[in-house]
Amino acid sequence: MIYRLTGNKVVGLKQTVKAIKNNNAKTVYIAKDADDKIIQSVKTLITQDSPALVYVDTMKELGKLCGIDVGAATAAILK
């Protein structure tokens, strides 16, 4: 299990989408319990540009991995 995401990262849907579009995302993390309507844009971009994709069980857990006190639907480690 991963305990903390290391390296340069972005947290949140908008920042993750921006990183993928700019080809800066090395690994993308998506919370399994995030609303599918919200993360559909990230899933679409992932299939096109192919950064590594990792699913995390809950938004709360992903937020904790990112070092924030609130949940996060998506996050990305930058190249």
C-alpha positions in Angstrom: 0.0 0.0 0.0 1.1 3.5 -0.7 1.3 5.8 2.3 2.1 9.1 0.8 2.4 10.3 -2.8 5.9 11.7 -3.3 7.3 14.1 -5.9 5.6 17.0 -7.6 1.9 16.5 -7.7 -1.4 18.2 -8.4 -4.6 17.5 -6.5 -8.2 17.9 -7.8 -10.1 17.4 -11.0 -9.2 20.7 -12.8 -5.5 20.5 -12.0 -5.3 16.8 -13.0 -7.1 17.4 -16.3 -4.7 20.3 -17.0 -1.7 18.2 -16.2 -2.9 15.4 -18.5 -3.7 17.8 -21.4 -0.2 19.4 -21.0 1.4 15.9 -21.1 2.9 16.5 -17.6 1.1 13.6 -15.8 3.2 10.5 -15.1 0.7 8.7 -12.8 -3.0 9.6 -12.3 -4.9 8.6 -9.1 -8.7 8.3 -9.1 -10.9 7.6 -6.1 -13.3 4.7 -6.7 -16.1 6.4 -4.7 -15.9 9.7 -6.7 -18.9 10.6 -8.8 -18.5 9.1 -12.3 -19.9 12.2 -13.9 -17.1 14.2 -12.4 -14.2 12.0 -13.3 -15.4 11.0 -16.8 -13.3 13.7 -18.4 -10.2 12.3 -16.7 -11.0 8.7 -17.8 -11.5 9.9 -21.4 -8.1 11.7 -21.4 -6.4 8.7 -19.8 -7.4 6.4 -22.7 -6.0 8.9 -25.2 -2.7 9.9 -23.6 -1.9 6.8 -21.5 -0.3 8.0 -18.2 -0.4 5.2 -15.6 -3.7 4.9 -13.8 -4.1 3.9 -10.2 -7.5 3.5 -8.3 -7.7 4.4 -4.6 -10.6 3.1 -2.5 -12.0 6.4 -1.2 -11.7 10.1 -1.7 -10.8 10.5 1.9 -7.9 8.1 1.5 -6.7 9.8 -1.6 -6.8 13.2 0.2 -4.7 11.7 3.0 -2.2 10.3 0.5 -1.9 13.8 -0.9 -1.3 15.3 2.5 -4.5 17.2 2.7 -7.3 17.1 5.3 -10.2 16.8 2.8 -11.1 14.2 0.2 -9.9 14.3 -3.4 -11.5 12.8 -6.5 -8.3 12.8 -8.5 -4.6 13.6 -8.2 -1.6 13.3 -10.5 2.1 12.8 -10.0 4.0 15.1 -12.5 6.9 14.1 -14.7 
